[in-house]
Amino acid sequence: MIDSIEIRHYRLPLDPPFRASWDQKPRMSFTTTLVRVCAGELEGVGSGAAMLGFAGHEDLFVGQDPFAIERHVQVLDQLQFHYGRMWPLEIALWDLMGKLSGQPLWKLLGGRSNTVRAYASTGERLPAQFRVKSALRMKGLGFPGIKLRFFSPDVREDIAMVRAVRDAVGAGMKIMVDAHQGWKMPWDTSPAWDVRFARRVADELAELDVFWLEEPLPRQDYRGLAELRRSSKIQIAGGEGNRAWSDYREYLRHGSLDVYQPDAAWGTGLLRARQIAMEVQGEGAMYSPHAWGDGLSLLANMHLFAAVSTAPFMEYPFDPPTWSIERRDFILPVPIYINNGTLTLPNKPGLGVEVDWEALEKYRIETGIME
């Protein structure tokens, strides 16, 4: 039975700051939240969103069977309706179930494989000449693909950046492009693209052999995305920020996406993400999750991807020096390094890591709200 639930928040100062392509404000720190669920001498751990509103609801889980995951997901979904994202707790429960059963998470979730092929997902606002150098480095490290991100007020500059990277890396490396139109930061009031504009961009990117265009329209424009997908020569990806199961049903009903990207730590939890993956793959689409976050949430998405996905690769956030592996994985005892674009998940129970709580104390803060 579940004995206790504890929520802790941590913040890593970033000097130099990280200038994210989706945020006009430089990131001076990186904040994440860890959820610790204990049953006897074993603990499960999950990470991600700040679990806003959860305090005072521990009694809904304490004393319950950790394996009653359908019940727990129903409660978490109801809590998220009233408060914030609650999925770090669900990941912690899966980690605990793995430890209680002595099985790695990738086996519990489907067991298709324990190998993850990953593409390098960049995020820094960089001029074209520096992004070319970065792309060549990623190619040299063995990544099969790279994600580039739009951020310029003039989309022609972004397209020129993609062209420069394509010319540099050649035809053998996949390029994905994130347009960042699916959601925006609270202070970003700029208008989103419409279907006509997105189609023009997609046509130009198709000429550069881009593998997919991500979030070219607002995340709930199901009809617009479907219209764009029907007329486009390029695959359309999205869904990273949607929380509701019904959103993905609407995408499927309209035929909105070629690539579905639910993030288990941020948007859906592992159980719902697995269900979405099976449905979309049954319709001939790809499941390749969003995984931009801390190392533990990346690891959770990797376990699920390995367990069920038939896609060629998934996201691996990596854009040194300002988004290094060490910064991304500061909550882990050992960072998640990839060899030649591939990671083999361990056979250790659960997520396969044990958090060093004492080592993290120097980063601990009282609130998980991002600065």
BABA-703273 format. One record per residue: residue number from 0; x, y, z of N, C-alpha, C in turn. Coordinates in steps of 0.02 Angstrom, whole numbers. Example, Ala and Ser with C-alpha at 12.3 -4.5 7.8 and 13.67 -1.06 7.14 Angstrom:
<atoms>
[0 [660 -284 390] [615 -225 390] [660 -165 390]]
[1 [642 -112 354] [684 -53 357] [645 2 394]]
</atoms>
This chain:
<atoms>
[0 [41 -60 0] [0 0 0] [44 63 0]]
[1 [17 117 -26] [53 181 -27] [55 210 44]]
[2 [115 224 69] [123 250 137] [126 326 139]]
[3 [158 356 89] [166 429 92] [181 456 22]]
[4 [167 521 14] [182 558 -47] [215 623 -26]]
[5 [271 638 -58] [307 700 -42] [324 736 -107]]
[6 [317 802 -107] [333 843 -166] [390 890 -148]]
[7 [442 890 -189] [500 934 -178] [515 971 -243]]
[8 [538 1033 -235] [553 1076 -292] [628 1094 -293]]
[9 [656 1099 -353] [727 1112 -361] [739 1162 -416]]
[10 [791 1202 -407] [807 1254 -457] [882 1257 -469]]
[11 [901 1252 -532] [971 1257 -553] [983 1326 -585]]
[12 [1027 1367 -557] [1043 1432 -589] [1077 1419 -657]]
[13 [1062 1461 -706] [1091 1454 -772] [1133 1516 -788]]
[14 [1199 1507 -789] [1245 1560 -806] [1300 1531 -851]]
[15 [1298 1546 -916] [1255 1595 -950] [1183 1571 -956]]
[16 [1137 1618 -967] [1066 1599 -972] [1052 1560 -1036]]
[17 [995 1526 -1036] [971 1490 -1095] [919 1532 -1130]]
[18 [931 1549 -1193] [884 1590 -1232] [842 1545 -1277]]
[19 [786 1524 -1249] [743 1476 -1284] [710 1507 -1344]]
[20 [705 1470 -1397] [675 1496 -1459] [601 1511 -1451]]
[21 [568 1479 -1402] [496 1489 -1391] [481 1542 -1338]]
[22 [532 1576 -1313] [522 1623 -1258] [567 1684 -1269]]
[23 [536 1743 -1270] [576 1804 -1280] [619 1821 -1219]]
[24 [602 1793 -1160] [640 1807 -1100] [695 1755 -1090]]
[25 [757 1776 -1080] [811 1727 -1065] [796 1688 -1002]]
[26 [811 1624 -1002] [801 1581 -944] [862 1586 -898]]
[27 [852 1615 -839] [906 1624 -791] [913 1564 -744]]
[28 [864 1519 -745] [867 1460 -703] [823 1406 -733]]
[29 [831 1345 -707] [792 1287 -729] [760 1256 -668]]
[30 [694 1256 -666] [657 1232 -608] [619 1168 -624]]
[31 [621 1120 -579] [582 1059 -588] [556 1034 -521]]
[32 [509 989 -524] [477 962 -464] [484 886 -464]]
[33 [501 858 -405] [504 785 -397] [449 763 -349]]
[34 [416 708 -368] [365 678 -326] [391 611 -303]]
[35 [389 600 -237] [416 539 -206] [358 501 -174]]
[36 [346 440 -197] [293 397 -170] [325 338 -137]]
[37 [310 327 -73] [342 273 -35] [292 219 -17]]
[38 [316 156 -22] [278 98 0] [327 52 35]]
[39 [324 51 100] [374 13 138] [442 45 128]]
[40 [491 4 109] [559 29 100] [573 50 28]]
[41 [523 42 -16] [532 60 -86] [501 128 -100]]
[42 [530 163 -149] [503 227 -170] [500 231 -246]]
[43 [449 266 -270] [444 282 -341] [450 357 -348]]
[44 [482 379 -404] [495 450 -414] [473 470 -484]]
[45 [440 528 -488] [422 559 -551] [440 632 -550]]
[46 [441 664 -608] [460 735 -611] [422 771 -665]]
[47 [428 838 -663] [397 878 -715] [364 940 -687]]
[48 [299 946 -698] [261 1005 -679] [259 1013 -603]]
[49 [240 1074 -580] [247 1092 -510] [194 1062 -464]]
[50 [146 1024 -491] [94 991 -450] [54 1043 -411]]
[51 [38 1099 -444] [1 1152 -411] [-69 1128 -392]]
[52 [-86 1138 -329] [-152 1118 -305] [-156 1049 -275]]
[53 [-101 1011 -277] [-105 943 -251] [-104 940 -175]]
[54 [-69 986 -143] [-63 985 -70] [-132 982 -38]]
[55 [-139 936 8] [-202 926 42] [-244 869 13]]
[56 [-220 840 -43] [-257 785 -75] [-219 718 -70]]
[57 [-167 716 -28] [-128 655 -21] [-171 596 2]]
[58 [-223 611 40] [-265 558 67] [-303 520 13]]
[59 [-307 548 -47] [-339 513 -103] [-298 454 -127]]
[60 [-234 452 -107] [-188 399 -131] [-158 358 -74]]
[61 [-143 389 -18] [-113 353 38] [-161 298 61]]
[62 [-133 237 69] [-173 179 88] [-200 140 29]]
[63 [-191 166 -32] [-215 132 -92] [-161 85 -120]]
[64 [-183 38 -161] [-138 -8 -196] [-103 30 -252]]
[65 [-36 31 -253] [-1 67 -307] [-19 42 -377]]
[66 [-39 -22 -382] [-53 -51 -448] [-123 -33 -475]]
[67 [-162 2 -436] [-229 22 -459] [-223 84 -504]]
[68 [-185 78 -558] [-165 137 -597] [-224 168 -634]]
[69 [-273 128 -657] [-331 157 -689] [-368 203 -640]]
[70 [-376 181 -579] [-409 222 -528] [-369 285 -515]]
[71 [-303 278 -508] [-261 336 -493] [-263 388 -549]]
[72 [-262 364 -611] [-264 410 -668] [-330 449 -670]]
[73 [-385 415 -654] [-449 449 -651] [-448 506 -600]]
[74 [-421 492 -541] [-417 543 -489] [-371 600 -510]]
[75 [-314 584 -539] [-267 636 -561] [-297 679 -616]]
[76 [-334 648 -661] [-366 686 -714] [-418 735 -685]]
[77 [-455 713 -635] [-503 756 -602] [-469 812 -563]]
[78 [-413 796 -531] [-375 848 -496] [-348 900 -545]]
[79 [-323 876 -603] [-295 923 -651] [-349 969 -680]]
[80 [-411 946 -683] [-465 990 -706] [-473 1049 -658]]
[81 [-464 1037 -594] [-473 1089 -544] [-409 1129 -531]]
[82 [-350 1099 -542] [-288 1132 -523] [-238 1131 -582]]
[83 [-178 1105 -569] [-127 1104 -621] [-112 1033 -645]]
[84 [-59 1026 -684] [-40 962 -712] [-15 917 -656]]
[85 [-39 855 -655] [-25 809 -599] [15 747 -620]]
[86 [41 744 -680] [67 681 -705] [133 658 -675]]
[87 [174 702 -644] [233 675 -609] [216 622 -557]]
[88 [158 629 -524] [138 578 -475] [123 512 -510]]
[89 [91 515 -568] [76 452 -604] [141 417 -625]]
[90 [190 455 -647] [255 426 -666] [288 394 -605]]
[91 [283 428 -547] [311 400 -485] [277 334 -468]]
[92 [211 329 -479] [176 267 -465] [200 211 -512]]
[93 [211 226 -575] [238 176 -621] [308 154 -599]]
[94 [349 202 -579] [416 185 -555] [411 138 -494]]
[95 [365 153 -449] [355 111 -390] [329 42 -410]]
[96 [283 39 -457] [258 -26 -480] [315 -69 -509]]
[97 [359 -36 -546] [416 -72 -573] [461 -100 -519]]
[98 [473 -61 -467] [516 -83 -413] [483 -138 -371]]
[99 [417 -132 -361] [381 -183 -324] [379 -250 -361]]
[100 [377 -246 -428] [373 -307 -468] [441 -331 -493]]
[101 [493 -290 -483] [560 -308 -505] [570 -303 -580]]
[102 [529 -262 -615] [532 -257 -687] [547 -185 -709]]
[103 [586 -177 -763] [596 -110 -791] [532 -84 -821]]
[104 [526 -18 -823] [464 13 -846] [448 -5 -919]]
[105 [499 -9 -961] [487 -24 -1032] [454 -93 -1040]]
[106 [467 -139 -994] [434 -204 -997] [362 -199 -973]]
[107 [351 -162 -919] [283 -156 -893] [237 -122 -943]]
[108 [264 -76 -983] [223 -36 -1028] [211 -69 -1095]]
[109 [244 -124 -1110] [233 -156 -1174] [288 -203 -1195]]
[110 [350 -185 -1178] [406 -230 -1190] [427 -239 -1261]]
[111 [408 -194 -1305] [426 -201 -1376] [502 -202 -1385]]
[112 [537 -157 -1351] [610 -152 -1357] [637 -115 -1297]]
[113 [702 -119 -1286] [733 -77 -1235] [782 -28 -1266]]
[114 [775 -18 -1332] [820 27 -1369] [782 88 -1394]]
[115 [812 146 -1384] [783 209 -1406] [831 242 -1456]]
[116 [805 255 -1515] [841 295 -1565] [816 366 -1557]]
[117 [861 415 -1555] [841 483 -1538] [870 534 -1588]]
[118 [832 588 -1597] [857 644 -1636] [877 700 -1588]]
[119 [925 741 -1609] [947 797 -1569] [898 854 -1575]]
[120 [870 876 -1519] [821 929 -1518] [853 993 -1492]]
[121 [865 1041 -1536] [896 1104 -1517] [843 1152 -1490]]
[122 [866 1206 -1457] [818 1252 -1429] [841 1324 -1424]]
[123 [906 1336 -1432] [934 1403 -1424] [920 1448 -1484]]
[124 [910 1512 -1471] [906 1562 -1524] [976 1575 -1551]]
[125 [991 1548 -1610] [1058 1554 -1638] [1054 1578 -1711]]
[126 [1099 1623 -1731] [1104 1641 -1802] [1121 1581 -1845]]
[127 [1107 1585 -1909] [1114 1527 -1954] [1185 1499 -1953]]
[128 [1236 1541 -1953] [1304 1515 -1957] [1322 1473 -1896]]
[129 [1297 1492 -1837] [1310 1453 -1777] [1268 1390 -1775]]
[130 [1207 1394 -1800] [1165 1334 -1802] [1194 1283 -1850]]
[131 [1225 1304 -1904] [1258 1258 -1950] [1313 1220 -1914]]
[132 [1354 1256 -1876] [1408 1223 -1838] [1379 1172 -1789]]
[133 [1325 1190 -1756] [1292 1145 -1709] [1266 1082 -1745]]
[134 [1235 1092 -1802] [1207 1035 -1839] [1262 987 -1862]]
[135 [1317 1015 -1884] [1373 972 -1905] [1400 932 -1846]]
[136 [1401 964 -1787] [1423 927 -1727] [1376 870 -1712]]
[137 [1310 883 -1716] [1261 831 -1702] [1268 773 -1752]]
[138 [1279 790 -1814] [1289 737 -1864] [1351 696 -1848]]
[139 [1405 729 -1826] [1466 695 -1808] [1458 649 -1748]]
[140 [1410 666 -1704] [1396 624 -1645] [1352 565 -1661]]
[141 [1328 560 -1722] [1289 502 -1743] [1214 509 -1739]]
[142 [1189 569 -1724] [1117 578 -1722] [1088 571 -1792]]
[143 [1033 532 -1799] [1004 524 -1866] [964 583 -1890]]
[144 [948 629 -1843] [908 687 -1861] [918 744 -1812]]
[145 [894 803 -1831] [900 863 -1790] [836 903 -1796]]
[146 [813 931 -1740] [756 976 -1741] [780 1047 -1737]]
[147 [758 1088 -1785] [772 1159 -1786] [709 1197 -1766]]
[148 [718 1256 -1737] [660 1293 -1712] [658 1364 -1740]]
[149 [598 1383 -1762] [587 1450 -1786] [582 1499 -1727]]
[150 [608 1560 -1736] [602 1610 -1684] [605 1681 -1711]]
[151 [624 1690 -1774] [631 1757 -1802] [563 1788 -1818]]
[152 [556 1854 -1809] [495 1888 -1831] [482 1883 -1906]]
[153 [536 1872 -1944] [531 1863 -2016] [544 1790 -2033]]
[154 [492 1754 -2053] [498 1682 -2064] [548 1667 -2119]]
[155 [561 1714 -2163] [611 1702 -2216] [681 1690 -2187]]
[156 [695 1722 -2130] [759 1711 -2098] [763 1640 -2070]]
[157 [708 1616 -2042] [706 1548 -2016] [714 1496 -2072]]
[158 [681 1508 -2127] [686 1461 -2183] [757 1462 -2211]]
[159 [787 1520 -2213] [857 1525 -2235] [903 1485 -2189]]
[160 [888 1486 -2124] [927 1446 -2076] [921 1372 -2091]]
[161 [860 1348 -2105] [850 1278 -2122] [887 1260 -2186]]
[162 [885 1305 -2234] [920 1293 -2298] [995 1287 -2287]]
[163 [1022 1330 -2245] [1094 1328 -2231] [1113 1262 -2197]]
[164 [1071 1239 -2151] [1085 1175 -2117] [1079 1117 -2166]]
[165 [1029 1118 -2208] [1022 1064 -2257] [1083 1061 -2303]]
[166 [1105 1119 -2326] [1164 1120 -2370] [1225 1093 -2334]]
[167 [1230 1106 -2269] [1289 1085 -2231] [1288 1010 -2215]]
[168 [1231 983 -2193] [1229 913 -2170] [1215 864 -2227]]
[169 [1191 889 -2284] [1177 844 -2341] [1111 808 -2333]]
[170 [1100 760 -2378] [1035 726 -2381] [1028 671 -2330]]
[171 [1082 649 -2298] [1078 590 -2256] [1051 602 -2186]]
[172 [1042 664 -2166] [1018 680 -2098] [947 708 -2101]]
[173 [902 681 -2060] [834 706 -2058] [833 774 -2023]]
[174 [790 818 -2048] [780 883 -2017] [706 890 -2000]]
[175 [692 907 -1937] [624 925 -1916] [623 999 -1899]]
[176 [566 1031 -1908] [559 1102 -1893] [500 1113 -1847]]
[177 [511 1149 -1792] [459 1168 -1745] [441 1241 -1756]]
[178 [379 1255 -1776] [357 1323 -1790] [334 1360 -1728]]
[179 [322 1324 -1673] [301 1354 -1609] [236 1394 -1614]]
[180 [188 1368 -1650] [123 1401 -1656] [69 1366 -1614]]
[181 [85 1308 -1585] [35 1270 -1548] [16 1301 -1482]]
[182 [64 1332 -1448] [52 1366 -1384] [105 1420 -1377]]
[183 [92 1468 -1333] [139 1523 -1323] [147 1537 -1248]]
[184 [200 1572 -1232] [211 1593 -1163] [157 1644 -1144]]
[185 [141 1651 -1079] [86 1695 -1059] [93 1766 -1083]]
[186 [154 1791 -1089] [166 1861 -1108] [172 1870 -1184]]
[187 [167 1816 -1222] [174 1820 -1295] [104 1829 -1326]]
[188 [90 1889 -1350] [25 1904 -1380] [27 1910 -1456]]
[189 [81 1887 -1486] [86 1890 -1559] [36 1842 -1591]]
[190 [9 1860 -1650] [-41 1817 -1682] [-10 1752 -1708]]
[191 [-49 1699 -1705] [-26 1634 -1732] [-36 1632 -1807]]
[192 [-3 1585 -1840] [-11 1576 -1912] [-83 1554 -1928]]
[193 [-103 1567 -1991] [-164 1537 -2016] [-146 1483 -2066]]
[194 [-196 1448 -2092] [-183 1390 -2136] [-146 1411 -2199]]
[195 [-166 1466 -2228] [-134 1488 -2290] [-60 1501 -2280]]
[196 [-43 1538 -2227] [27 1553 -2214] [66 1489 -2198]]
[197 [37 1445 -2157] [70 1383 -2139] [83 1340 -2201]]
[198 [36 1341 -2249] [45 1302 -2311] [104 1328 -2351]]
[199 [111 1394 -2355] [167 1424 -2391] [233 1402 -2359]]
[200 [237 1404 -2293] [298 1384 -2258] [311 1309 -2270]]
[201 [259 1268 -2264] [267 1196 -2273] [292 1180 -2343]]
[202 [268 1215 -2393] [290 1203 -2462] [364 1218 -2470]]
[203 [387 1273 -2439] [458 1290 -2444] [501 1240 -2407]]
[204 [477 1216 -2349] [516 1166 -2311] [517 1099 -2347]]
[205 [464 1083 -2383] [462 1021 -2421] [518 1021 -2473]]
[206 [532 1078 -2502] [586 1084 -2551] [654 1070 -2520]]
[207 [658 1078 -2454] [721 1066 -2418] [722 997 -2386]]
[208 [673 954 -2405] [669 885 -2381] [664 882 -2305]]
[209 [623 926 -2276] [610 924 -2204] [564 866 -2188]]
[210 [579 829 -2135] [543 767 -2119] [474 781 -2090]]
[211 [470 831 -2044] [404 853 -2022] [406 925 -2000]]
[212 [346 957 -2003] [335 1025 -1979] [292 1019 -1916]]
[213 [318 1045 -1861] [286 1035 -1795] [249 1098 -1774]]
[214 [188 1088 -1750] [146 1141 -1722] [143 1203 -1767]]
[215 [120 1196 -1829] [115 1254 -1873] [52 1296 -1862]]
[216 [5 1271 -1821] [-57 1306 -1805] [-74 1297 -1731]]
[217 [-119 1337 -1704] [-139 1328 -1634] [-162 1257 -1620]]
[218 [-148 1232 -1560] [-154 1161 -1544] [-226 1135 -1549]]
[219 [-276 1179 -1544] [-345 1156 -1548] [-380 1173 -1613]]
[220 [-340 1191 -1663] [-367 1203 -1730] [-368 1137 -1768]]
[221 [-412 1092 -1747] [-414 1024 -1775] [-428 1026 -1850]]
[222 [-476 1067 -1871] [-494 1071 -1942] [-438 1102 -1983]]
[223 [-409 1156 -1957] [-355 1188 -1994] [-295 1142 -2004]]
[224 [-277 1106 -1951] [-222 1058 -1957] [-238 1003 -2008]]
[225 [-300 980 -2007] [-320 928 -2055] [-317 954 -2126]]
[226 [-340 1016 -2137] [-337 1046 -2204] [-265 1054 -2226]]
[227 [-222 1077 -2181] [-150 1085 -2197] [-119 1017 -2213]]
[228 [-135 968 -2173] [-107 901 -2184] [-127 873 -2253]]
[229 [-190 882 -2272] [-214 856 -2337] [-179 889 -2396]]
[230 [-163 952 -2388] [-135 989 -2445] [-59 995 -2444]]
[231 [-28 973 -2390] [43 983 -2382] [83 924 -2409]]
[232 [144 940 -2431] [191 888 -2454] [236 865 -2396]]
[233 [224 891 -2337] [266 876 -2280] [223 848 -2224]]
[234 [251 806 -2181] [214 779 -2125] [202 834 -2072]]
[235 [144 831 -2041] [124 879 -1990] [125 845 -1922]]
[236 [159 877 -1874] [166 849 -1807] [137 897 -1756]]
[237 [116 869 -1697] [90 913 -1645] [61 873 -1587]]
[238 [29 910 -1542] [-5 879 -1485] [34 877 -1421]]
[239 [92 910 -1417] [134 903 -1357] [101 934 -1295]]
[240 [64 988 -1304] [38 1024 -1247] [-34 1009 -1229]]
[241 [-67 967 -1268] [-137 951 -1254] [-142 906 -1193]]
[242 [-190 920 -1149] [-197 881 -1087] [-254 830 -1091]]
[243 [-307 846 -1128] [-367 805 -1126] [-364 747 -1176]]
[244 [-387 688 -1153] [-393 630 -1197] [-436 647 -1257]]
[245 [-488 688 -1247] [-533 706 -1301] [-499 746 -1356]]
[246 [-446 784 -1339] [-409 821 -1389] [-379 774 -1441]]
[247 [-349 720 -1418] [-318 673 -1465] [-370 636 -1506]]
[248 [-428 623 -1476] [-482 593 -1514] [-504 640 -1570]]
[249 [-504 705 -1556] [-523 754 -1607] [-471 756 -1663]]
[250 [-407 753 -1645] [-355 750 -1696] [-366 689 -1741]]
[251 [-380 632 -1711] [-391 571 -1750] [-454 576 -1792]]
[252 [-507 603 -1764] [-570 608 -1800] [-564 653 -1861]]
[253 [-526 707 -1855] [-517 753 -1911] [-460 732 -1958]]
[254 [-416 687 -1934] [-357 671 -1973] [-307 729 -1974]]
[255 [-295 757 -1914] [-257 819 -1909] [-181 811 -1914]]
[256 [-155 754 -1892] [-83 747 -1883] [-55 683 -1915]]
[257 [7 688 -1937] [46 628 -1957] [87 602 -1899]]
[258 [107 648 -1854] [151 630 -1798] [119 657 -1733]]
[259 [106 612 -1685] [76 631 -1622] [130 633 -1568]]
[260 [129 687 -1527] [184 700 -1481] [163 711 -1408]]
[261 [117 673 -1381] [99 684 -1311] [157 671 -1265]]
[262 [168 717 -1219] [221 711 -1170] [192 681 -1107]]
[263 [217 623 -1087] [189 587 -1029] [198 627 -964]]
[264 [253 664 -958] [266 702 -896] [228 768 -895]]
[265 [214 795 -952] [186 863 -957] [111 862 -971]]
[266 [88 815 -1012] [20 821 -1037] [-28 764 -1023]]
[267 [-4 702 -1018] [-51 646 -1020] [-40 593 -966]]
[268 [20 587 -939] [37 528 -899] [54 470 -945]]
[269 [85 419 -916] [108 362 -955] [51 318 -980]]
[270 [1 306 -938] [-54 263 -959] [-91 292 -1019]]
[271 [-110 356 -1015] [-146 387 -1070] [-101 393 -1132]]
[272 [-38 409 -1122] [7 414 -1180] [13 347 -1216]]
[273 [16 293 -1177] [19 227 -1208] [-45 213 -1248]]
[274 [-103 230 -1220] [-165 220 -1256] [-168 261 -1320]]
[275 [-145 324 -1316] [-143 366 -1375] [-96 337 -1428]]
[276 [-38 315 -1405] [11 286 -1452] [-19 226 -1490]]
[277 [-54 182 -1456] [-82 124 -1488] [-136 144 -1537]]
[278 [-177 194 -1520] [-230 215 -1565] [-202 248 -1627]]
[279 [-156 294 -1619] [-131 330 -1678] [-90 284 -1723]]
[280 [-53 238 -1694] [-15 191 -1735] [-62 143 -1772]]
[281 [-119 128 -1741] [-170 88 -1775] [-199 123 -1835]]
[282 [-196 190 -1835] [-221 229 -1891] [-166 245 -1941]]
[283 [-107 218 -1931] [-52 229 -1978] [-11 292 -1965]]
[284 [-23 326 -1908] [16 385 -1891] [75 365 -1846]]
[285 [118 414 -1831] [177 403 -1789] [165 428 -1719]]
[286 [194 393 -1670] [197 417 -1600] [270 430 -1583]]
[287 [287 495 -1574] [355 514 -1558] [351 572 -1508]]
[288 [356 557 -1443] [336 606 -1392] [381 666 -1386]]
[289 [350 722 -1368] [386 780 -1343] [421 760 -1278]]
[290 [481 784 -1267] [517 764 -1207] [563 819 -1182]]
[291 [546 882 -1197] [588 937 -1174] [573 950 -1101]]
[292 [620 936 -1058] [611 944 -986] [672 918 -951]]
[293 [664 897 -889] [720 871 -851] [735 798 -869]]
[294 [791 773 -843] [813 706 -862] [767 650 -842]]
[295 [733 657 -785] [689 604 -763] [626 599 -807]]
[296 [598 656 -826] [540 655 -871] [560 631 -940]]
[297 [620 648 -962] [646 621 -1026] [650 545 -1022]]
[298 [675 520 -966] [683 448 -958] [615 412 -959]]
[299 [565 442 -927] [498 412 -928] [471 407 -998]]
[300 [478 460 -1038] [455 458 -1107] [495 408 -1148]]
[301 [558 401 -1133] [600 352 -1169] [576 281 -1156]]
[302 [560 265 -1093] [535 198 -1077] [472 183 -1117]]
[303 [426 230 -1120] [364 218 -1156] [376 213 -1231]]
[304 [418 256 -1258] [435 253 -1329] [464 185 -1347]]
[305 [512 162 -1307] [543 97 -1320] [492 41 -1316]]
[306 [445 48 -1270] [396 -6 -1258] [346 -14 -1314]]
[307 [325 41 -1345] [268 36 -1392] [278 68 -1460]]
[308 [325 114 -1469] [326 153 -1530] [359 117 -1589]]
[309 [332 131 -1648] [362 107 -1711] [394 164 -1750]]
[310 [396 224 -1721] [426 282 -1754] [502 273 -1759]]
[311 [534 308 -1806] [607 300 -1814] [649 329 -1758]]
[312 [622 380 -1722] [661 411 -1668] [615 455 -1626]]
[313 [642 477 -1568] [606 523 -1524] [653 580 -1503]]
[314 [624 629 -1469] [660 690 -1452] [711 678 -1396]]
[315 [771 708 -1405] [824 708 -1355] [849 780 -1350]]
[316 [826 819 -1300] [846 889 -1294] [922 895 -1283]]
[317 [953 933 -1327] [1026 937 -1325] [1049 995 -1369]]
[318 [1074 1048 -1338] [1097 1106 -1375] [1152 1142 -1336]]
[319 [1209 1109 -1329] [1263 1139 -1290] [1291 1201 -1324]]
[320 [1320 1247 -1283] [1335 1240 -1212] [1278 1261 -1165]]
[321 [1229 1301 -1189] [1180 1328 -1143] [1125 1277 -1125]]
[322 [1115 1226 -1166] [1071 1171 -1145] [1110 1106 -1152]]
[323 [1153 1096 -1103] [1196 1037 -1101] [1160 979 -1069]]
[324 [1187 920 -1077] [1160 860 -1044] [1162 868 -968]]
[325 [1216 898 -944] [1224 906 -871] [1173 954 -843]]
[326 [1157 1007 -878] [1104 1053 -855] [1036 1018 -856]]
[327 [1021 987 -911] [956 954 -919] [945 901 -866]]
[328 [997 863 -848] [991 805 -804] [1018 817 -734]]
[329 [1016 880 -711] [1048 895 -647] [1016 858 -588]]
[330 [954 835 -595] [922 799 -539] [941 725 -538]]
[331 [975 701 -590] [993 630 -593] [1063 617 -565]]
[332 [1075 559 -536] [1142 543 -512] [1192 536 -569]]
[333 [1168 512 -627] [1210 505 -686] [1169 530 -746]]
[334 [1195 577 -786] [1157 602 -843] [1143 547 -895]]
[335 [1094 560 -938] [1074 513 -991] [1116 529 -1054]]
[336 [1169 492 -1063] [1211 501 -1122] [1189 452 -1176]]
[337 [1191 475 -1238] [1172 433 -1294] [1234 419 -1336]]
[338 [1241 357 -1359] [1297 337 -1400] [1275 328 -1472]]
[339 [1302 370 -1516] [1287 365 -1587] [1211 368 -1600]]
[340 [1178 412 -1563] [1107 422 -1572] [1062 369 -1542]]
[341 [1089 324 -1502] [1050 268 -1476] [1062 259 -1401]]
[342 [1008 243 -1365] [1013 227 -1294] [982 158 -1282]]
[343 [1017 116 -1245] [989 52 -1223] [969 59 -1150]]
[344 [904 52 -1137] [877 59 -1070] [898 0 -1027]]
[345 [911 12 -963] [935 -42 -919] [878 -89 -899]]
[346 [896 -146 -871] [848 -194 -845] [834 -184 -771]]
[347 [858 -128 -743] [844 -112 -673] [769 -98 -665]]
[348 [741 -112 -607] [669 -102 -597] [647 -29 -604]]
[349 [585 -19 -627] [557 48 -634] [593 88 -686]]
[350 [604 152 -672] [639 196 -719] [713 179 -723]]
[351 [739 143 -673] [808 121 -675] [857 169 -642]]
[352 [831 218 -604] [876 265 -569] [854 272 -496]]
[353 [901 289 -454] [888 305 -384] [911 377 -372]]
[354 [865 419 -353] [881 490 -342] [924 498 -279]]
[355 [976 539 -284] [1019 555 -227] [991 618 -194]]
[356 [947 608 -146] [912 664 -115] [960 711 -79]]
[357 [1010 684 -48] [1058 726 -11] [1096 772 -58]]
[358 [1116 745 -116] [1154 785 -163] [1112 842 -193]]
[359 [1046 833 -194] [1002 884 -224] [983 939 -175]]
[360 [1000 932 -111] [978 980 -61] [1001 1052 -78]]
[361 [1059 1059 -109] [1084 1126 -123] [1042 1163 -175]]
[362 [1001 1125 -213] [958 1155 -264] [886 1163 -240]]
[363 [871 1141 -180] [801 1138 -158] [774 1208 -143]]
[364 [710 1219 -164] [676 1282 -152] [606 1266 -125]]
[365 [569 1318 -108] [504 1308 -77] [447 1301 -127]]
[366 [454 1331 -185] [401 1330 -235] [427 1305 -302]]
[367 [384 1273 -340] [405 1247 -405] [387 1291 -463]]
[368 [364 1353 -449] [345 1398 -503] [407 1424 -538]]
[369 [406 1423 -605] [464 1444 -644] [476 1518 -636]]
[370 [540 1537 -631] [558 1608 -627] [547 1642 -694]]
</atoms>
